[in-house]
């Protein structure tokens, strides 16, 4: 892993500082970290190998869990990031859940009810493709609830994530950052390629028209909910190989800090003879 430290030297540079205001428009979304693709791909391969070993230890230990949250505007690459970063990790130890619009049953409960049910059990890694943050993003932008309601949810979310942390679940959250121009290019590619028409939804253009409102919602959500126990990272996502490497390195750092280790045997292996 020593060589990886030379690839992205300062991971904390991408970490959102608690309660410090910022503008996403001022953050470069097209970053390569001063490296070329071959370096990044080699680094990602090394990270995958490390993640696979750490996941086995996490599973064997069975006392901790890791929750990984991905949020982004459409076309930023949540699906492909999850696929690239977690390739090679035992699928029995990783659960991925994508949150769509809530069902009628889910709406009959508090908004965190459906989220809590999908948090990872001890020994596993849970990945959220969208998450509880939709309730301070889309709910705010589309005015699905009054402002007084979504404003108090930041405190709810911080308390919820603190509870998970206190019970042994570590949390890391990634916002995949793209520009409005980049999104236009990606949407046009889908429209121009008949084989990608299934990916295009005209409703995406409705959401795109609310871009500025979404940026404000994301900025406030990350500012208010990036904490010591559940940090947000803003990942420049237009250079895909850099995006994948950055996410993978953060996850390696997080898992290493958890120090997962298999439990010691409750017997003396030296006394066992297998005939």
Beta strands, then each sheet from edge to edge (+ up, - down):
strand 1: 65-72
strand 2: 94-98
strand 3: 125-129
strand 4: 169-177
strand 5: 230-236
sheet 1: 2+ 3+ 1+ 4+ 5+
end
